[in-house]
Amino acid sequence: MIETPYLLFLGDAPDQLAVKVAQGIKDWRPENSVGQFRMQGCGADLGLKDMTLAEGKAAGAKTLVIGVANRGGMISQAWRDVMVQALQMEYDIASGLHNLLRDEGPLTAAAQTHGGTLHDVRVPSVGYPIGNGVKRSGKRVLAVGTDCSVGKMYTALAMDAEMNKRRMKSTFRATGQTGILITGHGVPLDAVVADFMAGSIEYLTPDNEDDHWDHIEGQGSLFHASYSGVTMALIHGGQPDALILAHEPTRTHMRGLPDYTLPSLETLRDTALPLARVVNPACEVVGISVNTQHFGEDEALSYLEGVEKRMGLPAADPFRQGAGRLVDALDAM
């Protein structure tokens, strides 16, 4: 178990998008977030109290959580120095980076000397099967995005929270580092060997009661040249009964790919749905989740109204407005 509460490490992240791991923990588990640790040049801010390692310890923090999702998931020398200091102060460290803590000699040495624990949450802990496509009982919903980091996880968490509030049967199924750090369990999908990716999602979303909904945390995008593989595994392994289209309307290009523009919502719908129907012919697109964080209130409402009219589906920002209308659409299936 990863001990809480956390001091959230933002390092020298260039912008808010780069700290999506820390942002997710702060938004969905605020009781576990005592403060943030920022290095010189950090361009991100969670609105939490800035703390030194000593101040975090005094506030009760047990674990330094690496809250940055940088391209390639690498640990810099500057970060490494901070982590060694944290271990010397008897912190544990939790990370979802591809660059594993356990592979860093100075960190393993400091952990052994000072009794700290290194948690690499992006390491599969189960021998997953190869997917077989056999129909499972229960219901499943997956958010698919026009790009990476558009709000797919927030959509799933918000729908799960709304269903729990209504006393419906519902489970959030984490498939990435942030979701796992929020809930404490899940499948680190992008670290699973390719042949077993779909099978790992079948494992994560087993047979269930007919009126139980699994909210599968979305990953990547079918249209992202770097990360489309994880999305395909979620679609075929998840065998969703419903798809939610997720979009961030202010993007000028795919994240990290300046030469690629985002697809339209219509193109996303017309691409994702036939792929989902390969494993579940009854799958339907039931709603649209729009990340309106860069819009004012009036602009957000106007944009959502236009999308809803154009697409003929309920459109909402589930974090800003709540997921009620999306859950209504699922409940009506």
C-alpha atoms as one frame of an Amber mdcrd trajectory, in Angstrom:
protein
   0.000   0.000   0.000   1.152   3.545  -0.774   0.994   5.521   2.440  -0.983
   8.757   2.491  -1.030  11.730   2.654   1.146  12.866  -0.235   3.479  15.726
  -1.011   2.974  16.237  -4.752   6.201  16.711  -6.695   5.804  19.058  -9.684
   9.533  19.402 -10.323  10.375  21.770 -13.157   7.276  20.919 -15.221   6.865
  23.493 -18.017   3.078  23.820 -17.884  -0.131  22.648 -16.262  -0.696  19.817
 -18.709   2.619  18.251 -17.712   1.422  17.766 -14.101  -1.787  15.928 -14.951
  -0.907  13.144 -12.493  -0.652  15.563  -9.580  -3.689  17.497 -10.816  -5.781
  14.355 -10.878  -4.802  13.397  -7.331  -5.471  16.922  -6.069  -8.870  17.078
  -7.787 -10.124  13.608  -6.818  -8.303  12.920  -3.534  -7.766  16.396  -2.008
  -7.671  14.880   1.465  -4.462  13.059   0.483  -2.674  16.160  -0.874  -0.905
  18.216   1.818   1.043  20.453  -0.558   3.161  20.782  -3.698   6.941  20.763
  -4.205   8.093  22.955  -7.093  11.617  23.447  -8.413  13.041  26.554 -10.025
  11.475  27.155 -13.450   8.289  25.198 -12.729   5.444  26.567 -14.858   2.669
  24.607 -13.154   0.690  25.390 -10.022  -2.029  23.266  -8.388  -3.047  26.029
  -6.006  -1.762  23.993  -3.074   0.685  25.353  -0.522   4.283  25.312  -1.755
   6.347  23.241   0.661   9.916  22.163   1.122  10.533  18.516   1.905  10.893
  19.442   5.575   7.629  21.392   5.576   5.837  18.513   3.874   7.133  16.122
   6.501   5.999  18.450   9.279   2.534  18.567   7.665   2.321  14.787   7.863
   3.247  13.746   4.313   4.317  10.109   4.099   4.973   9.757   0.361   6.503
  12.031  -2.256   4.433  11.380  -5.374   6.010  12.208  -8.728   3.123  14.145
 -10.203   4.683  14.888 -13.600   3.943  13.010 -16.815   6.775  14.069 -19.116
   7.348  12.751 -22.629   9.248   9.481 -22.301   8.772   9.354 -18.519  12.388
  10.138 -17.651  13.992  11.098 -14.318  16.482  13.964 -14.605  19.546  14.388
 -12.396  17.927  17.368 -10.684  14.851  15.280  -9.845  17.039  12.419  -8.655
  18.813  14.700  -6.190  15.487  15.774  -4.662  14.313  12.164  -4.394  17.495
  11.109  -2.591  16.973  13.947  -0.117  13.379  12.831   0.396  14.437   9.257
   1.126  17.028  10.545   3.575  14.145  12.305   5.358  12.232   8.984   5.513
   9.709   9.665   2.764   8.501   6.866   0.548   8.396   7.701  -3.167   5.681
   6.752  -5.658   6.043   7.170  -9.402   4.280   6.166 -12.573   7.146   7.107
 -14.873   8.526   4.683 -17.444  11.971   5.394 -15.958  11.568   3.098 -12.934
  12.649   4.153  -9.460  14.003   0.659  -8.825  16.433   1.061 -11.734  18.047
   4.165 -10.214  21.054   3.093  -8.143  21.205   6.208  -5.913  17.497   5.823
  -5.091  17.628   2.129  -4.245  20.727   2.726  -2.102  19.066   5.590  -0.222
  15.879   3.564   0.255  17.826   0.640   1.709  19.840   2.893   4.004  16.944
   4.942   5.334  14.113   2.398   5.181  12.016   4.056   2.479   9.848   2.262
  -0.049   9.943   2.859  -3.797   6.564   2.361  -5.489   6.686   1.920  -9.269
   2.976   1.913 -10.123   3.649   1.458 -13.832   4.826  -2.116 -13.384   2.326
  -4.926 -14.088   1.891  -7.148 -11.041  -0.256  -9.821 -12.711   0.396 -12.334
 -15.479  -2.390 -11.172 -17.784  -4.027 -13.522 -20.298  -4.312 -12.994 -24.030
  -7.690 -11.492 -24.845 -10.331 -13.905 -26.146 -13.273 -11.600 -26.919 -15.756
 -13.791 -25.036 -18.870 -11.798 -24.102 -18.983 -10.844 -20.397 -21.958  -9.961
 -18.230 -22.337  -6.505 -16.755 -22.068  -3.148 -18.534 -19.034  -1.118 -19.550
 -18.452   2.416 -20.746 -15.285   3.877 -22.252 -14.388   7.465 -23.081 -12.454
   7.810 -26.349 -10.725  11.077 -27.191  -9.815  13.278 -30.124  -6.387  13.539
 -28.438  -4.460  12.486 -25.345  -5.094  14.313 -22.052  -8.506  15.725 -22.991
 -10.403  14.549 -19.902 -11.144  10.856 -20.434 -10.153   9.879 -16.877 -12.063
  12.787 -15.355 -15.119  11.757 -17.363 -14.990   8.197 -16.036 -14.398   9.331
 -12.448 -17.225  11.861 -12.650 -19.685   9.318 -14.063 -18.692   6.780 -11.409
 -19.134   9.403  -8.670 -22.575  10.340 -10.018 -23.679   6.709 -10.175 -22.473
   6.117  -6.617 -24.415   9.186  -5.501 -27.523   7.659  -7.097 -26.746   4.319
  -5.425 -26.279   2.645  -8.778 -23.809  -0.241  -9.108 -20.605   1.240 -10.452
 -16.805   0.849 -10.398 -14.034   3.047 -11.787 -11.398   0.873 -13.486  -7.975
   2.540 -13.554  -5.706   1.868 -16.523  -2.944   4.454 -16.008  -0.621   5.854
 -13.385  -2.904   8.664 -12.239  -5.958   6.466 -11.883  -3.949   3.874  -9.979
  -2.567   6.521  -7.603  -6.095   7.865  -7.054  -7.789   4.514  -6.420  -4.900
   2.311  -5.295  -5.357  -0.400  -7.929  -5.698  -1.003 -11.665  -3.781  -2.042
 -14.783  -0.779   0.031 -15.951  -1.826  -0.561 -19.553   1.014   1.162 -21.376
   3.527  -1.072 -19.564   1.790  -4.333 -20.525   3.360  -6.400 -23.337   1.386
  -5.709 -26.508  -0.057  -9.211 -27.002  -1.565  -9.102 -23.503  -2.983  -5.564
 -23.483  -6.532  -6.475 -24.501  -6.454  -9.433 -22.122  -5.427  -7.207 -19.238
  -8.562  -5.106 -19.756 -10.712  -8.228 -19.917  -9.101  -9.198 -16.595  -9.766
  -5.718 -15.158 -13.458  -5.760 -16.154 -14.703  -9.289 -15.426 -18.230 -10.679
 -15.443 -20.509  -8.668 -13.193 -24.169  -8.124 -12.335 -26.298  -7.127 -15.313
 -26.971  -3.633 -13.904 -23.369  -2.935 -12.841 -21.356  -0.357 -14.801 -17.569
  -0.442 -15.179 -16.153   2.991 -16.050 -12.941   2.179 -17.905 -10.277   4.885
 -17.730  -9.492   5.951 -21.298  -5.955   6.268 -22.675  -4.363   7.789 -25.750
  -6.321   8.426 -28.941  -6.976   6.414 -32.068  -5.678   9.435 -33.998  -2.437
   9.934 -32.059   0.550   8.562 -33.963   2.377   7.765 -30.707  -0.339   6.349
 -28.450  -3.100   4.782 -30.547  -2.204   1.229 -29.479  -3.455   1.586 -25.914
  -6.776   2.944 -27.175  -7.309  -0.073 -29.412  -6.581  -2.416 -26.496  -9.167
  -0.612 -24.368 -11.794  -0.782 -27.105 -11.360  -4.475 -27.835 -10.474  -5.646
 -24.321 -13.086  -3.436 -22.673 -15.876  -4.603 -24.963 -17.811  -1.408 -24.134
 -21.577  -1.174 -24.296 -21.292   2.614 -24.536 -18.746   5.130 -25.790 -18.374
   8.720 -24.631 -16.568  11.042 -27.051 -14.063  13.298 -25.253 -12.686  16.562
 -26.652 -10.706  19.651 -25.687 -11.746  22.388 -28.145  -8.827  24.820 -27.762
  -6.124  22.413 -28.997  -4.386  23.525 -32.177  -2.582  20.205 -32.705  -2.232
  16.746 -31.175  -0.291  16.753 -27.922   3.423  16.516 -28.731   2.754  16.280
 -32.497   2.654  19.802 -33.971   2.182  18.493 -37.528  -1.053  16.646 -36.681
  -4.424  18.340 -36.215  -7.242  16.885 -34.113 -10.054  14.966 -35.813 -13.614
  16.216 -35.629 -16.049  14.635 -33.204 -17.879  13.183 -36.204 -14.677  11.513
 -37.426 -13.977  10.157 -33.941 -17.507   8.741 -33.724 -17.370   7.183 -37.166
 -13.979   5.597 -36.483 -14.356   4.392 -32.883 -17.851   2.929 -33.096 -17.184
   0.353 -35.859 -14.066  -0.777 -33.980 -16.068  -1.199 -30.771 -18.744  -3.140
 -32.619 -16.143  -5.729 -33.644 -16.368  -7.095 -30.080 -19.784  -5.754 -29.068
 -22.223  -5.227 -31.961 -24.663  -3.504 -29.595 -22.250  -0.712 -28.622 -23.558
   2.859 -28.973 -22.120   6.361 -28.712 -24.285   7.954 -26.012 -22.731  11.308
 -25.108 -19.949  13.842 -25.455 -17.591  15.071 -22.752 -16.003  18.460 -23.461
 -13.117  19.832 -21.413 -14.051  23.537 -21.183 -11.415  24.585 -18.635 -10.072
  27.316 -20.955 -13.536  28.829 -21.570 -15.499  31.290 -19.487 -18.920  30.154
 -18.273 -20.956  31.707 -21.096 -18.517  30.550 -23.761 -18.549  27.020 -22.347
 -22.335  26.813 -22.315 -22.574  28.179 -25.843 -19.989  25.698 -27.132 -21.727
  22.749 -25.452 -25.088  23.809 -26.863 -23.604  23.952 -30.362 -21.988  20.519
 -30.055 -25.190  18.988 -28.732 -27.238  20.435 -31.561 -24.706  19.345 -34.173
 -24.161  15.809 -32.874 -27.632  15.014 -31.539 -26.160  13.741 -28.252 -25.990
  15.141 -24.705 -22.822  17.221 -24.307 -21.401  18.270 -20.940 -18.247  19.134
 -19.077 -18.600  16.497 -16.345 -15.992  18.060 -14.060 -17.389  21.561 -14.343
 -21.103  20.760 -14.476 -21.376  17.230 -13.167 -21.946  14.015 -15.093 -25.694
  13.800 -14.564 -26.739  14.010 -18.199 -24.117  11.466 -19.280 -25.275   9.059
 -16.578 -28.891   9.630 -17.648 -27.880   8.493 -21.132 -26.203   5.366 -19.771
 -29.126   4.580 -17.494 -31.482   4.768 -20.460 -29.658   2.001 -22.356
